Amino acid sequence: MCNNVIRLLAVVLVALSAGCTTTSQFEAAQPGTTLWVKDSKHSVLPRTEKLRSRSTGQIEFKATAPNGDTLYGILPLAVSGGKMAGSIMFFAPALFIGGFRDALAAYRFDPEAGTLEYKRKLTDEWRLYRPTNAESARAKTVHDKLTSIQ
């Protein structure tokens, strides 16, 4: 009996941790825009990247257009109800191990307009998002702190 429980827990942990990353596409409204994402690389867009799921915390970014306009903000994330329910039913600590907030399928940055568009699924329409002043200030603080260390 005990071995069956251990096996079941192992299977649940593997299944939950398999969904611990999301592949996201990053695009720009202006060619030549660069993007810095917390815990990631800094490069010219477009690019595709795997971002880990989170139970807490945010994903700050800085997008810079070729003309020098800069957009700081926090990436919108999707709450995964399925992961949350599965974790609660089978192994609640998995909520904090694997996370239940995932990056979205696609993001498009427009620093000149001060906006970010996103799609939950690649087949969805773009949704417009404008970071608040507080989000921009927080992202700038995180960016400046982390890039001064490197």
Buried (B, 14 or more C-beta within 10 A) or exposed (E): EEEEEEEEEEEBBEBBBEBBBBEBBBBBBBEEBBBBBBEBEEEEBBBEBEBEBBBEEBBBBBBBBBEEBBBBBBBBBBEBEEBBEBBEEBBEEBBEBBBBBBBBBBBBBBBBBBBBBBBBEEEEEEEEBEBEEEBBEBBBEBBEEEEEEE
